Amino acid sequence: MPDIQNRPTSADVAIIGAGPAGLTAAYLLTQQGYRVTVIEKDPVYVGGISRTVEHEGFRFDIGGHRFFSKSQEVVDLWNEILPNDFIQRPRMSRIYYEGKFYSYPLRAFEALWNLGVLRSALCMASYGKAKLLPNKKVRSFEDWTVNQFGHKLYSIFFKTYTEKVWGMPCDEMSADWAAQRIKGLSLGAAVLDGLKRSLGLNKAPNDGMATKTLLETFRYPRLGPGMMWEAAAEKVRAGGNHVLMGHSFKQLTQDQKSGRWRMTATGPNGDVVIDAAHVISSAPMRELAARIHPLPASALTAAPNLKYRDFLTVALKIRSEDLFPDNWIYIHDRKVKVGRVQNFRSWSPEMVPDPSIACVGLEYFCFEGDGLWSSNDEDLIALATKEMAILGLCEPADVVGGAVVRQEKAYPVYDDDYAAHVAEMRDELEGRYPTLHLVGRNGMHRYNNQDHAMMTAMLTVRNIAAGTRIYNIWGVNEDAEYHESGSEGKRAALASVREVPARVSKAA
C-alpha cells in the first residue's frame, strides 16, 4: 500500500465523516481486520458535533453532551474506547427569565414565587381558563401547550426559547411534537411534587432510566466529548488504518463490472482517490447525492428540499472563579438573541485550566448564511459580551477573550415533506447501491442522539460482515426493537426517541 502522507489508495471500507457514527464504524471494522479509510473535512478535530474545540488551553463542548444511554452495548463501547477518563458530574440546568432563575424541569411553587403575586395570579387564572375552556381544535405546538398550562405560562416558559431554537413560530409547529417533547409534565403533578419535596417526602434520586431529562448526575470525559473520538481515531490508526484530516468528499463512482467504489476526496495536497468495496456515509444526504456520479434522480428531486438548522457558540473567558453552578442555562428572554449559556467548568474542571478565569459558551441558533452566521468573530464576541451584561451574568470589563465556533447542519429540519424526500432518497440509494450505507444524524437526516448515531454504525458493521442488510438501521430511534429479515431481531434499549417539530400540516 503506497504511503502518500498516510493516504492509501485501496480499502475494504471507505468512510465519509469522522463523527460518532463514522468513527464507531471505523473502530469496530478495524477490530475485525478490515482495511478502512476515513475522510474528515475538518483539518484538526474529529467528533463532528461531538468534538471538543481548544483555544489557548480552554476547551469548548459543541452543544453539550452527557454520556448516558439506555443501550448497555453503547455504554460498554464507550468504556472500551476510553476506559480511564470518565468523571461523574452533577447535573444542573435552569431557566433564566427576567433576571430570575427557575429550576429545570419547572418546580411549580418556585416558579410562582419568582413570578410574584400578581403575575402568579394571572398564570393560575390563565391555567384555569385553559382547563375550563380548552381549545377543541388542537393543531399547533401553541394550541397544545396553552391547553396544558394556560397562555400565560406558555408565553413565559415555552414560546421564546422554542422559537429561538427552531426559527419558526410556535403556532406553525405541530402539536404532535409538543405532546412528545413535554409528555408527562402537568402543572398539577408539578405542584404535588413540590409539596412532597418541601415536606421531605420525595428524596429518591433519579438515575435517568425513567425520565432521561431528569438525570441528577452523568458521566463525562474529563477533557470533553472530543476526547472519546480522538481516542477512537488513534485506535483506528494504531490498527493500521487511516483517518485523513482536512479531506473533503468530492465524488463517488461505482464500477459497474466489479461493483467497487472509487471515492475522490480533496485534501491539502490535492485529490486522493480511494478504491473500496463498501462506503459508509455520515455526510448530509443532500451532499452525498449531489456527489454520486452518475447523478441519482433523487439528487435533483428530493435532495435540494432537505433543510437544516445551524448554530454557533461564542465562548467567552471571564475574570471570575465561577459565574454560576449550572451545566447550562436556558435563556427565555426576548431582550437577547442567545438561546442557551454553557458553563464549561461545570462540565469538567479540566476544561478550564485557569482557576481565576471562568469560561462560558453562548449558543445562538441560526441558519447558515443569515445575519448571525455571517457576522465576523469580533462582532459576535462583542454581542455575546453585551448580552451577558444585559442578563446580569457578568460585567463587560471582566471579559478577557473569546472565540467563535460555527456548527453547520446541527439539526435536520422536519418540514411537511421531509419524510417523503428522505424515503425517496433512501429507496433509490440503498436499492440501487447495496454496498452504500447511510449512518448517523446527517447521513440519515434524523435527529439522532450520539448513542443512536453509534448504534446505526454498529448495526451497519454487522450488515457488512454478513454480506447483506440483516439489520434495519432505520429502526434505530423509532422503537426498542431491531428487526431481522423475516424474524424479530436483536433487542436494543434505545427507546428515547428525539423528536423535532414539524410544521402544521397544510391539510389541517
N, C-alpha and C positions, 0 to 999 in steps of 0.2 A: 504493500500500500504506500503510495508516494506521500511524503510529508511536506506539504506546501504550507508552512506555518501551522501545522496540525490540521490541515484541511484535506480530508480524504475525498476520494472520487467515487468510492463504492461502499454500500452499506446494505444490511438486510432491511433496516427500517430508517427512514428519514423522518424527522420530527420538526414541525414548524411551531416555534414558540417555546421558551424556557420558563413557563409559569408552572403552577402546581400540577396541572394536568400533563403538560409535556414532560416535565422532569420526573413525575411519578412513573410515567410510561418508560422513559429512558432508564431510570434506575432499575425497574423490575426486568426489563429486557436485557440489560447488562448482566444482571444476576443469572439470567437463563442462558447466557452465552451468545446472544445476538450481537451483530455489529450494528452500532447505532450512531447516527449523526444528528445533532440538534442544532438548528439555526435560531438565533435570537437577535432581533434588530437593535436592542439596547446595547450600547458599546461597553457598559460597565456592570449593570445589575441584572441578575436572574430573579425570578419570582413573579414577574408580571405585576398585577395589582397587589400581590402579597410580598412585594420586595420591600427592603429597608434601604432608604437613601441616607447617605452620610454626608455631612457638611461640617468641616472644621471640627471633627470629632463628635458632633452631635448626630444622633440617629433619628430618622423620621419614619413612622409607620404610615403607609398609604391607606388610610381608611379605617384602620383599627381591626386587628384580627385576634379573636380569642380562640385558643386551641381546645375546642370541645367538639366531640362528635358522638352520636349515638351508635356509630359503627365501630365495634372493637377492632375490626380489621384495619381501619384507618388509624386509630389510636396506636395500634401495635406498629404500624409502619412509621408513624412519627417518632416513636420511641426507638425504632431500629436505626433510622437515619440520624437522629440527634439524641443519643442516649443519655448524655450527662449535662445538658444545658437548659433544661426546663426549670422554671421557677413557678411557684404558686403565688398568685396575686389577688388581692381583694378587688371585687367588682363594685364600682360605684359610678353611677351616672345620674345627672339631674337635668331638669328643665329650667332654663332661665327665662323669666318673663317680667318685664318692667321692674328690674332691679332686685328681684327676689328669686330664690331658688326653690324648686319643687322636686320632691323625690320622683324618680322614675323607676318603676311604674308609679303612677299617682297614688298618693295617700289622701283620702278624702278630707279628713279633719285638717291636716296640714295645709292642703290646697285652699280650703275655705278660710282658714285662719289668715293665710298670707294675702288672700284677696280682699280681706276687710269685710266689715259687716254689710255695707250697702251692696257691694258687688256680689258677695256671697248670697245675699237675699235674692238678687236678680238671677243668679245662677240657679238657685233652687226653684225659683218661680218659673224660669225657663225650662228646667228639667220637668217640673210638674205639668206644665203645658204640653210638653212633648209626649208625656205618658198618657195624659187625658185625651189629647187630640193629635195622635200620630199621623204622619203622612202615609196615606194608604198606597200611594204610587211611588214606591222607593226605586229610584233608578241610579242615583249617583252616590259617591262617597259622602257628599254633603248630606243628602237625604238620610242615609243610614246612620251616620254619626249623630246628626241632630236628633233623630228618633231615640237614640240610645242615651244621650247625655244632655240634650237641650241645646239651643242655638248658642247660648252664651258660653258654655264650657267648650263647645265645638270651636268657636271662634278664637278662644284663648289657647287651647291645648292641642288642637289638631290642624286647623286650617293653614296657619302661616308656615310652619315647618314643612308640612306635606307639599305645599306649593313650591317652596324653595327647592326641595329635593328633586321634584319631578318636572317642574317647569310648565305645569298646566293647572288650570283652575280646578278646585275640588268638585265643582258641580259638573265637570266633564269627565271625572274618573268614575269607574264602575263601582256600584255598591258591593259587588262580589269581592272586590279587593278589600274593602273596609271590613266586611264580615270575616274574611280570612285573617287580616292583619290585627284586628282588635278583638278577636274571638275570646270569649271567656271573661272579658272585663266589663263589669257593670258598676254603676255608682252605688247601688245597694250593697253589693258584695264588698266594695272598697270601704264603705262606712263600717260594715261588720268587721272586716279585717282590722281596721283602725282601732275599733273598740277592743278587740281581742289583744292586739299588741300593746295598747296603752294599759291594759289590765295585766299584762304579762302572761296571757293565756295562749299566745301563739309565738313560740320561740324556735320552732323546728327549722333548721337550715334547709335551704333548697339546693339540691345537687344538680338541678337543671334537667333531670330526666322528665319531670312533669311539665315544666314550662321553661323553655330554653332562655327566654328573655329575663328570667328572674335569678339566674346564676349569681351566687354570692361570692364565689371565688372562681378563678380559671387558671389554666396553665398557659405559659407564655415563654418563648425562647428569650434568654436573658439579654440578647443583643437585637431583638426584634424578629419578626417572621421571616425576613430575608435570610436569617441565619440558617433556617431549615433548608431553604432552597440552594443556598451556597454550598451547604454540606452535601446535598443531593448531587449537585453538579460535579463536585470534587470526586464523589464516589463513582460517578459515571466515567470521569476521566481516568480515575485510578484503575477502572476495569478495562482500560484500553480503548475507550470510545471517545467521542468528540462533542464538545459544546462550543459552537462558533459564535462568538460575540460580535456585535456590530455588523451582522449579516442580515439583510432584508430580503424577504421572499420576493422573487421576481417572476418566475414562470414554472409551470408544472405540465409535463407532457408524458403520456403513456405510449410506449412502443406497442403497436397493435399485434405484433407477432409474439414477442416474449412476454408481454404484459408488465414488464418492468417500467419503473418511473424514472424520468430524467427531470431532476429539480435544479433550477438555477437560482442562486442567491447572490446578491451584490454586497461585497464587503469592502473594507478599506483598501484592499489591493486589487480590486476588480471582481469579476464574476467567478463564482465557484459552481461547478456542475457536479451534482451527486446522483449516482445511479443507485436505485433502491428497489427492493421487491414490494415493500409497503410504505405508505406515507400516513403519518398521524398528524392531523392539523388542529391546532388550537387557535389558528388565525381567525379573525372575524369571517363568518360565512360569506359576507359581501365581498371581501377582499380575495378570499380563496377562489370563488367562482370567476372573478374577473381575471385571474392569472392562470387559469387552466387553458391549455391550447390543444385542440381547437375549443373555442369558447362554448360552454354549455348554453342551452337555450335559456335556462333559468338565470343566467348571468345578466341577461337583458330584460327579463320579465319580472322576476321576483327579487333578486339581489339588491337592485337600487332602492327598493322600498323598505329595506331593513334600516331602522334608525337606532341611535344610541344617545344616552345621556352621559355627559362628561363631568369631571370636577377637577378642581385644583386645590392644593394645600399650600398655604403660606405659613411657613414655620418662623416663629419669632423667638429670639433669645432675649430674655428679660432679666434685668438685675434684681433678683429676688430668690430666696431659698426655695420657695414654692408659692404658687398663687392660689391653688385650690386642690382638694384631695381627689377629685373625680378622674376617672379614665377619660371621660369626655362629658361635655355639657351640650345639650340640645338648645339652640337659640330660637325661642318662639317670640321674636320681637321684630316688628316691621321697621324699626329705626335703622337696622343694619342689614347688610346683604349676606353676612356669614350665616351658615346653617348649623355648624357644629364646631366646637373647640375641643381639641385633644390636649391632654397634659402628658407628655411623653415620659416624665419621671414616674408617673403613676402606673404606667405600663411596665416599666422596668427602670430601677435607679441607674443601671448601667447604660441606658440610652442617653443620659445627660452627664457628661464627665465632670462638669464643674459644679460643686455643691452650692456655689453662690449665684448660679445662673439657672433660672427656670426656662424651659423650652416648651412652647405650645404650638399647636398646628391649627390654623383656622381653615375650615373647609368651605369652599364656595362651589356650589353646584351650578353647572352652566352647560352650554352647547359649544362644541368645538367651532371656533370662528366668531363667536359672539363677542360683545364688548369686554366682558371679564376675561375670557380666554385669550383675547388678542392684546390685552394690556401688557405693558412691559413689566419686568420684575420689580423695578424700583417703585412704580406706581402701585403695584399690588401690595408691596410691603408697607407703603405709606397708608394705603386703605386699611390694611389689617391693623396697623398701629392706631389709626384713628378710631376704628370700630372697637378695639379693646378698651380704649378710653371712654367711648360712649357707653359701653356696657359696664364701666366701673371696675374692670378687672385688672387694669394696670395704668400707670402714668406713662405718657409717651416718652418722657425723658429717660425712663428706665429701659427702653428697648435699645439693645446694643448691637443688633444684627438680625439678619433674616435670610431666607431662601424660599424659592418657589418651586413646587413640583407639580407638573401637569399630568393628569391621568385621562387619556382619551378612551372612549368606549368603555366607561366604567360600568354602565348599566344598560342592558339591552332594553329597548322600548317595546312594550306590548300594546300596539295600537289595534284598531279594528281588524286589520287584515294580516297582522304579523304571522299568525299561526298558519294561514294558508300559504304565505310566502315561504316559510320555513319548511312546511310539508312538501311544497313543490321542489325546493332545492334538495331536500333530503332524498326524496324519491328518485330524482334524476342522478344525483352524485353517488349515492350509495347503491342504487340499482345499476347504474352504468359501470361503476368502478368498485368492485368488491374489495379491492386492496387499498382503498382510500377510506380513512377512519376519522370521523369528526368527534372531538372531545372538548370538554371544558365549557366555560361560560360563553365566550365569544364564538368558539368553534361550533356550538350548538344553538347560539342565540337564546340562551336560557339563563335566568338569574340564579345560577348555581352558587352555593356556598363553597368554600375552599375544600371541605370534605366531599361534597357532591362532585366537584370537578375531579378530585383524585379518584373517586370511585369509577367515574366514566373511563378514566385511563386504566385502572386496574382490570376492569372487565374487557376493555379493548385488547390488552396484552393477552388475556386468556383466549380471546377470539383469534388473535394472530397465531398463538401456539396451537390452537385446534384446527386452524386452516379454514374456519367458517365462522359465521356470526352466531355462536351458541347463545350469547347473552345479548339482550336488548338494552343497550346503554341508555336509550331514550326513556326507559322506565325509572332511571335514577332521578330523584327529586320529583317523582309523581306519587309513588306509593312505596310500601315497605317490602315489596316482592320484586324479584327479577325473574323473568320467565325464559326458560329454555324452549327450544323448538319442540312443541308437542307435549311438554310436561312442565310442571311447576319447578322452577329453578332455585337457586341459592337464596336463602332469606337474608336480607340486609336491612339493618335497623337505621334507615335514613328517611324517616317519615316526616322530618321537619321541613316541610315544603316552604320555599321562599317565593311568595307571590309578588308580582309587580302590578301597578294599576294599569288597567286598560281604559281606553276612552269609552264613554257611554255609547252603546250600540246605536247606529243610525236608525235601525229598525225600531228600537224602543222610542 
